[in-house]
Amino acid sequence: MKFDTVIIGGGLAGLACGIRLQNRGFKCAIVSAGQSALHFSSGSFDLLNELPDGTAVANPEEAVRSLDPKHPYAKIGDQFAFYAQEAKQLLLDSGVEVQGDSKQNSYRITPMGTTMPTWLTLADFTCLKNATDVIGKKILLVNIAGFLDFNTKFIADAFEGNGAACKIVSVSLPEFEKLRQSPTEMRSANIARILENENTLHALASRLNEQASSCDVIALPAVFGLSSPAPLQTLKRQIPTPVCIVPTMPPSVPGIRTQKRLRRVFELAGGFYMLGDSATTAETGDGKVYAISTVNHGDIALRANHFVLASGSFFSNGLWASMDGVREPVFGADVDFDPNRNNWYNASVFEPQRYRTFGVATDERFRIKINGKVQDNVYAIGSVLSGFDALQEGCGAGVSLLTALYVADQLKK
Amino acid sequence: MTMQQYNISENNFEQCIKCTVCTVYCPVVPVNPNYPGPKQAGPDGERLRLKRGEFFDEALKYCLNCKRCEVACPSNVRIGDIIQLARIKYSKSKPSLRDMILANTDIVGSLSSTFAPIVNTTVALKPVKAVMDSVLKIDRHRTFPRYAGQTFVSWFKKEAQAKQDLYLNHVSFFHGCYINYNYPQLGKDMVKVMNALGYGVHLLEKEKCCGVALISNGLINQAKKQAKVNIDSIRKSVTEEKRPVIAASSTCTFTIRDEYPHLLNIENDDVRNSIELATRFIYRLLESGKVKIKYRDAAPVKIAYHTPCHMEKLGWGFYSIELLRHIPNVELVVLDSQCCGIGGTYGFKKENYGTSQGIGASLFRQIEEVDPQFVATDCETCKWQIEMSTPYKVKHPISILAEYIDVEGTINLNK
């Protein structure tokens, strides 16, 4: 098989890169070993919340200037603000409605009801200006009876800590009772499927309207719209009181919708998405990669002019850690890591962890190296890269999106 | 060996991190609340079953073995295999007469073909459907696939076999039950296309039903016997006669390649790479420049491609799609990959009919929105389901190729 570009990894980075390339007229294939981390998404995309030394960031565009040159953002350099805007635009153009500004972090609500800084937030959710803002003074906090991934007590405690008053209710409809026969299946995605039915939505809206008399906002779990934003819009039209959506524990319904949407946009632009397949080996030589092989395609190799490694970090097998090192399994790319294993971890689990900064070593244009030799046509993007701690710095989605678009623009046909 | 290596279980069971992504993509969960879902039925339940087999839940029979959970799993857990193996190991329910009839495609097929006109008329009669529904629990809404009066094999032996040795290259053809008993035309199309490309087509020394229906109906010993016959014949074809084996059905191909070693313990390592779908075989020939195809002039046509579940699992939809796109004047719309709901014999069972149609509903809607001239797919049971549930005809990519290929022109091109 022959493509202009083969992208390994079909999550946020791989899809953003693939969409941009397809739109530029490249013929792309994405090889994705199972579904991506967007299924566990908070519903927001972080750009930069904290510097590595722990300093809080209010304006990411300003703060990136003080990052270490090894940080992926430092390689994007002066074009950081441009690519932040392009990334937001790509999401909007793909039908993923987001709000937020790369000059000013806003705050998102977590599934625990607390607030965290962030960049872009899906239109389902409410963005707050300050960390201690509340969504309303008198909040009706609603759960679907039997849904365990939405802890109303924690959320109410957090809201009340910032001065709101909460009334917790749980709603039961006959349609949900069927789901409850198997408690393990009372999960966000299954509830969302039931709420795609207009009659069920209508029944839910009437229930909420009965209870909403003394409150100024209704807070609901994010169980609306696996495939489109329509169910939430329909619900909001039927409820005069403002409705605010709070994220649930995974799986994330808005995250799944985002993944489906981006994949569809990539496919409609002519891209080929190969789900459930894994890249195994690469055919290399003279500082170039000619082809990769995958489990499913066996002897029929995927040939391309360019390869983009967007295979993610340890969780998605983009990086493999063993007792004596960390390696990248497809190309055997050089990896930045500390050879002294004792330095990998901090005994305190909430402290920054060194291993999270390990990743594929790249040159200033994000090209990978094999045994120290830069590979002319292989780029790495997203969380497989080294030089940042996505969790501590709050920059995972930003690194994925910005490096994806930056690299897509580097490629020449 | 290190301690860790001793601890690795089968089917990557220990890789499950309980992320629930499999459940999101299970087609049964949203429509049948009695099914515990792939996470619970698979790795979660397996932890309990490993302790005590009595934790086995008969509701695992609602799994239609589509393997979409495995395709979605980010951790490469063989969830579908864990579920099917648990059914094989622990289920106490005995297959009913109905299950035996549905599963024994070979015996039923050869009897029905012999009496095809009678069988076809009889099973289409309302009173007969009612009896089958109430006595056998085969749902009355189902349209039975028609049986052909002459099987593919008897046609082939009479009309085609003698000419096959004249070709320079050769393949063996695993035709499967559907082509043999129900739809010999697809087999004839296969012979026509392969011959045009310069390949002689041969039957395997012995061919039995691949056994997929036996596996899903719990008739494991019989499935193993048939698998052995097939693998022995395939081995003879590949290693002695040097003929790779091609097939038309994505499910037969998947079963022989992956279910034999994973579920039936029948080793096929030495021949697995030589069993594949004809569309992949032809794609390879075209890509390497070994053959060229000349097409007839034809009016533009809009086709919608449906990816069958086992095709999705094989990851080979690409080949059928690219072959169809290779035909001039074809506008191909690839439908969202999702289960049509039939699940082989699953949807024929009365207790599954509602689930089956519920699963397929959004696919049927999408087909109607696209409004193609016809639908293309590589699976015979998807064809029945889509033809029964929508007004559209369904054709196999090989039949489409046979329709558009210019046989003489292609032979001349490859001289």
Interface residues (C-beta under 8 A of the other chain):
Chain A: M1 K2 A33 G34 Q35 S36 A37 H39 F40 K178 L179 Q181 S182 T184 E185 R187 A189 N190 R193 I194 P250 P251 I256 R264 E267 F272 M274 L275 G276 D277 S278 T294 V295 N296 H297 G298 D299 I300 F315 S316 N317
Chain B: C19 T20 V21 T23 V24 Y25 V29 P30 P33 N34 Y35 P36 G37 K39 Q40 D44 E70 V71 A72 C73 P74 S75 N76 N273 R280 Y283 R284 E287 E312 K313 L314 G315 W316 F318 V334 D336 S337
